Amino acid sequence: MLSWIGVNTENDGNTRKSVLLLHAFPLSGAMWHPQLRALEKEGYLAVAPNAWGIEGSPERSGWTFDEYADELVLLMDSLSISEATVLGLSMGGYQAFALQKRHPKRVRSLVLADTRPEADAPEAAAARADFIAGVEKHGAGEAVKRMVPNYFTKGAPERLLKEAAEMIAVQPASAITSAMRAIMQRSDSTAMQSRINCPTMVICGEHDTLTPPETAKAMARAIPGATLEIIAAAGHISNLEQPEAFNKALFAHLTGLPS
């Protein structure tokens, strides 16, 4: 079973106020601490699982996002969560697409943050292969060096860079490379966007260079009825860089859901 952190998990898991938060690569569920605090205050049941090999989750090689989606359902079952709003950022967005594809009845609504629906282009796949080789040779520190500079806007507080670096540095290199291979092998979700029939919000940092606002705008156009929120003065990990604005958008989505 996946390790996880959460709030209000002693509540009735069948409540409509359940949120599943899926983390970015190669961070952990701890990246959601500003959202978990806010959700707890408002009485939501919220769970942030750690991907395989991360923060106590059992390590698994050769896994796919489809398999991970099935594992998320087992986690939901263990907590008596019948359906949830699924919030995924970056890699978590890829996992959210997989969960919506395989288990749509478990997804009450979607929040897709700083992510994209497309599979990797050949040049992206080559860059990821180089990343894997670097981490296999130099360890988690190589992932810190390659990822953290792309997470936030220029001039972001040093504490944010330090927090992200520390979160990555403690992860096993093998867990990082397994997650990267899952990213490389993910299915293309472009075609399924038009078939998403649950309430959906797309969020993107204004200065996200990895999954830029143009990508978010295209997703919002492709998903029927989707809303779009661009977070000012934020980069790729928008929930940490601008937590108040991110939380405002999230709660606008949650409170607008039908009873």
N, C-alpha and C positions, 0 to 999 in steps of 0.2 A: 504494500500500500504506500502511496505517496506520502511524504511528510508535508505538513502545511502549517500555516498560522492563520488564525481567524478570530472573529469577534461574535459574540452572542450565539455561539454554536450550541448552547444549552436550550435555546428557544425551540419552538415547534418548527422542524425543518420544512414542513409543507407550506409555511407562510409564503405569501407572494413577495415578501421583502427579502429575497435571497440573492446574493451577488457572488459570482465566481470570478476571481481576478487572476489573469494569466500573465506571467512575467516576461520581460524582454531577455534576449541573449546577451551575454551569459551571466545575467544577474540572478536573483532569487526572489521568492515571494516577499522578502523584506523590503523590496523596492516600493511596495504598496503601503507603507506605514502611514503616509498622510491621508490616504483614502480610507484605510481601515479605521483610523481614529474617528474620522468624520462619519463613516457608516455606523460605527458603534454608537455614537452619540444620538443618531437618528433611529436607532432600534433595528437596523438591518442585520441579518445574519450574513456574514461575509467570510469567505474562505479564499486564501491565496496559496495554492499548492506549489511545491517545488518540483521542477522537472526531474526526470530520472538522473540520479547521481548527484543532485544538488541538495545541500543542507539536510542530509539524512535520508533522502529518498533513495531507494535501492538503485544501484547502478545497473544499466542495461545497455548493451552495445547493439548497433544495427537497428535501432527503433525508428518508427515513423510517426508522423503526426496522427495518422489514422489510428494506430495502436494507442497512442497517448490519449486520444479522444475517448476511446473505450475505457481506459484507465480512469479518466476523469469521471465517467459515469459511475464506475465502481465507488469512487470517493464520494460522489453525491449520494449514492445509495446508502453508504455507511453513515452518512449524516442525515438521512431521511429527507434529502432535498429532492423534491419531485421535478422542479424546474427552477431556473435561475436566470437573472440577467448575466450575460457572459461578457466580461470586459477583458480584452486582450490588447497588449501593446507590443508592437514590432513582432518578434517571434510568437508572442502570445496571441497576436492577431491571426497568424497562420494556424495556430491551434484552435482558435475560435471558429475559423472557417471549417476546419475538419470536424469539429463538434457539431456545428450546424448541419453539415452535410450528412453525417452518420447518425446523429441523434437529435433531429430537429424538435421533437416533442419535449426535450429536456431544456431547450433554449427559449426562455420567455421573451428575451430581447437581446440585442447585440450592441456593444459599444466597441468599435474598431478604432484603435488609436495608433497613429504613427506606424502604419503598416501598409501592405500592398496585397492585391489579389494574385498578381502574376507569379508564375514560376520563374526560376533564374534564367536569364539569358546566358549564352555560352561564356561571355566575358566575366559575368558575375560568378559563375560556377568555377572558373579558373582562379579567380581571386579567393574564393572560399577554400579551394584545394591548397592554395599557397598558405592561407591562414592556418589550416589544419597542420600542415608540415611545420610551420613555425611554432605552434603550441606543442606539438609532439617533441620538438627539439629543445624548446626553452621553457616549457611549462606555462602555468597560468599567467605569469608576468607578461608573457608575449600577448595574451589576450587583453590584458590591461592596457598595454602600450598601443595596441591597434584599435581598441574600441572606445575607450574613455574620451579621447579627443574629439570623437564624432557625436558624443551624447548631448552636449549642451552648447549654448550660444557662447561666442567669444566674450570674455569678461564675466562669465558665470562665477558665482562664489566658489572659492577654493574648497570649501567644505563639501560641495556637491561632487566635485571631482574625486575628493578623498573618499567619500562614502561609496561611490560607484567602484573605485579601484579596490577598496577593501572587500567589497562584496564579491568581486570577481576573484581576487587573489587567493581566497580560501577554498575555491572550488577545485576538485581534481581535474587535472589536464584531460584525462580520459572522458570525463563527463562533458567537458567543454567541446571536445572534438566530436563526441557522439551527437550532441545537440546540433553542431554545425553540419554534420552529415544529414541529419533529419531535415534541416533547412534546405540543403542542396537538393534533396530528393522529394520535396513537397510537391503536391499536386497543384496544377494551375486552377485557381478558383474564379477566374474571370467570367466564365460562362455561367456559373452558379449564382452570380450576383443578382441577376434578373429574377431568380426564383426564390430569393429570400423573402419570406412573407411575415416575418416578425418585426416589431418596431426596432429601428436601427439608428444609431448615431455614429457619425464618423468624426474623429477628433484628430487634429494635427498641429504640431508646433509651427509657428509662423516661420521659423528659421531652420526647420528640419531639413538637413541635407541628404539624409539617407532615404527617407520616404517623404518627399517634399509635398507642399500643399497642393500642387497640381495633381498629384496622385490621389490625394484625399478627395479633391473635388470631383475627379472622375469616378471614384467609388460611390460618392454620394449621389451622383447622377445615375449610376447604373443600378443602385439598389432601390427598389420601389419605396417611395415615401421616406427615404432616409433624410436625416437632418445633418448639418455640417457645422462644426465649431472649430475655428482656427484660434489657437491659443497664442496671444501676443507675447513677444519676448521669450519664446521658448524654442528649444531645439528638439532633438529626437525623443529624449526621455522627458516629455512635457509634464507628466504627472509629478515629477520631483522638482523640476525647475520652476514651475508656476502652479503649486498645489491648490491655491485658492481658486484660481480661474478654472483649473481642471475640475475641481470638486463642484464648482458652480454649474459647469456644463453637465457633469454626471448626474447631479441631483435634478436638474431640469429634465433630463431624460427619464430618470426613475419616477419622479412625481407625475410625469405626463403619461405614464403607462395606464392602459385601461384596467379597471377593477376586475 
